[in-house]
Amino acid sequence: MPTDLAAIEQALAPVVAASGLELYDVEITGSGRATVLRVLVSGAGGVDLDRVAAVAERVSPVLDSAAVASLLPGHYALEVSSPGLERPLRTPAHFRGAVGETVSLKRRVGAVNERVRGLVRDADDGGVTLELEGGEVETVAYGDVVSARTVFEWGSGPDRRRAERHRGEGRKQEVVRP
């Protein structure tokens, strides 16, 4: 049975918001005893280790509640962290938040996947418009996006300012056994 990530996000969002942060994403990776429930949080001015630890302590009881625990695999490790400098982009809101940033995007083109890299010029509910490295501008429908993430580039410009904003972000990991 696939995990209902939307229901988990809906349960966790108010708890994360009460901590003064925003729920960026929830994902489950691995399988069996190697399953990881990753809760990504962000906030103005970045996210430090103390804030991550506080969120982990607050979301753990929610994950243990009967309503949410029934949506989760039996054993998993909980990881609460910031999305980092190279953030995954999965939703239209993620892409809108990446306008002006460089991204690496894998898209479906016919029967094959193609990776492109470019600057996000615009994003709406239907797709993302990229200025590719060669200067061409293309719009990619979200249905054609296989995976995408922001790309950190050393030097000046928006990525450097973003790096300064996210410096000091930390991680906390704890094992949760329902």
C-alpha positions as CSV (number, residue, x, y, z in Angstrom):
1,M,0.0,0.0,0.0
2,P,1.5,3.4,-1.0
3,T,2.1,5.9,1.8
4,D,-0.3,8.9,1.8
5,L,2.3,11.6,2.0
6,A,-0.4,14.4,1.5
7,A,-2.2,13.2,4.7
8,I,1.1,13.1,6.6
9,E,2.0,16.6,5.4
10,Q,-1.5,17.8,6.4
11,A,-1.0,16.4,10.0
12,L,2.6,17.8,10.3
13,A,2.2,21.3,8.8
14,P,0.4,22.9,11.8
15,V,2.9,21.4,14.2
16,V,5.8,22.7,12.2
17,A,4.1,26.1,11.8
18,A,3.6,26.3,15.6
19,S,7.4,26.1,15.8
20,G,7.8,29.1,13.6
21,L,8.9,27.2,10.6
22,E,7.3,26.0,7.3
23,L,6.9,22.4,6.2
24,Y,8.9,22.2,2.9
25,D,8.4,18.6,2.1
26,V,7.9,15.1,3.4
27,E,9.4,12.0,1.7
28,I,9.9,8.4,2.4
29,T,13.0,6.6,1.1
30,G,14.3,3.1,1.4
31,S,12.4,0.0,2.5
32,G,12.2,-2.4,5.4
33,R,14.4,-1.5,8.3
34,A,16.3,1.0,6.1
35,T,13.2,3.2,5.6
36,V,13.7,6.9,6.4
37,L,10.9,9.4,6.9
38,R,12.4,12.7,5.9
39,V,10.7,15.9,7.1
40,L,12.1,19.0,5.5
41,V,11.5,22.4,7.2
42,S,12.5,25.9,6.2
43,G,12.2,29.4,7.7
44,A,13.1,33.0,7.3
45,G,16.8,33.4,8.2
46,G,17.5,29.7,7.9
47,V,17.1,26.8,10.2
48,D,19.6,26.0,12.9
49,L,20.1,22.7,14.8
50,D,18.1,23.9,17.9
51,R,15.1,24.6,15.8
52,V,15.4,21.3,13.9
53,A,15.6,19.4,17.3
54,A,12.5,21.3,18.6
55,V,10.5,20.3,15.5
56,A,11.7,16.7,15.7
57,E,10.4,16.6,19.3
58,R,7.1,18.1,18.3
59,V,6.4,16.0,15.2
60,S,7.3,12.6,16.8
61,P,4.1,12.4,18.9
62,V,2.0,13.3,15.9
63,L,3.7,10.5,13.9
64,D,3.0,8.1,16.8
65,S,-0.7,9.0,16.9
66,A,-3.1,6.3,15.7
67,A,-4.4,8.3,12.7
68,V,-0.9,9.1,11.3
69,A,0.9,5.9,12.4
70,S,-1.5,3.8,10.3
71,L,-0.2,5.7,7.2
72,L,3.5,4.9,7.9
73,P,5.6,1.8,7.3
74,G,6.2,-0.3,10.4
75,H,9.8,0.7,11.1
76,Y,11.5,3.9,10.0
77,A,14.0,6.4,11.0
78,L,12.8,10.0,11.4
79,E,15.1,12.6,9.9
80,V,14.2,16.3,10.3
81,S,16.3,18.7,8.5
82,S,16.4,21.8,6.2
83,P,16.1,21.2,2.5
84,G,19.7,22.5,2.2
85,L,21.3,24.5,-0.6
86,E,20.4,22.0,-3.2
87,R,16.7,21.6,-2.6
88,P,14.4,19.1,-4.2
89,L,11.7,20.7,-6.3
90,R,8.5,18.7,-6.4
91,T,5.5,21.1,-6.2
92,P,4.6,24.3,-8.1
93,A,5.2,26.2,-4.9
94,H,8.8,24.8,-4.8
95,F,9.4,25.9,-8.4
96,R,7.9,29.4,-7.7
97,G,10.3,29.7,-4.7
98,A,13.2,28.9,-7.0
99,V,12.6,31.7,-9.6
100,G,16.0,33.2,-10.3
101,E,17.9,30.1,-9.3
102,T,19.8,27.5,-11.3
103,V,18.2,24.1,-11.4
104,S,19.0,20.7,-12.7
105,L,15.9,19.0,-14.1
106,K,15.3,15.5,-15.5
107,R,12.3,15.5,-17.9
108,R,10.5,12.9,-20.0
109,V,11.1,13.4,-23.7
110,G,9.2,10.7,-25.5
111,A,10.4,7.3,-24.2
112,V,13.6,8.7,-22.7
113,N,14.6,11.0,-19.8
114,E,16.8,14.0,-20.6
115,R,18.6,16.1,-18.0
116,V,18.7,19.9,-18.5
117,R,20.2,22.7,-16.5
118,G,19.0,26.3,-16.5
119,L,17.7,29.3,-14.7
120,V,14.1,29.3,-13.5
121,R,12.5,32.3,-15.2
122,D,8.9,31.6,-14.2
123,A,6.7,29.0,-12.6
124,D,2.9,28.7,-12.5
125,D,0.5,25.9,-11.8
126,G,1.1,24.2,-15.2
127,G,4.9,24.2,-15.5
128,V,8.2,25.9,-15.1
129,T,10.0,28.1,-17.7
130,L,13.8,27.7,-17.8
131,E,16.5,29.6,-19.6
132,L,18.8,26.8,-20.6
133,E,22.6,27.1,-20.5
134,G,22.6,27.6,-24.3
135,G,20.3,30.6,-24.0
136,E,17.1,28.9,-25.2
137,V,14.0,29.4,-23.1
138,E,11.7,26.4,-22.6
139,T,8.6,25.6,-20.6
140,V,8.4,22.2,-19.1
141,A,5.0,20.8,-17.9
142,Y,5.2,19.4,-14.3
143,G,3.8,16.1,-15.7
144,D,7.0,15.8,-17.7
145,V,9.4,16.5,-14.8
146,V,10.9,13.3,-13.4
147,S,13.0,15.0,-10.8
148,A,14.5,18.5,-10.1
149,R,16.6,20.3,-7.6
150,T,18.3,23.6,-7.2
151,V,22.0,23.8,-8.0
152,F,24.5,25.6,-5.7
153,E,27.1,27.5,-7.7
154,W,30.1,29.0,-6.0
155,G,30.7,32.7,-6.8
156,S,28.5,35.7,-6.7
157,G,24.8,36.1,-7.5
158,P,21.6,34.7,-6.1
159,D,23.1,31.3,-5.1
160,R,25.8,33.0,-3.0
161,R,23.2,35.1,-1.2
162,R,21.1,31.9,-0.7
163,A,24.1,30.2,0.8
164,E,24.7,33.0,3.2
165,R,21.0,32.8,4.3
166,H,21.2,29.0,4.9
167,R,24.6,28.9,6.5
168,G,24.5,27.0,9.8
169,E,21.5,24.9,9.0
170,G,21.6,21.6,10.8
171,R,20.2,18.1,11.0
172,K,18.8,15.9,13.7
173,Q,18.0,12.3,13.2
174,E,16.2,10.0,15.7
175,V,14.9,6.5,15.4
176,V,11.2,6.1,15.9
177,R,9.7,2.6,16.5
178,P,5.9,2.6,16.4
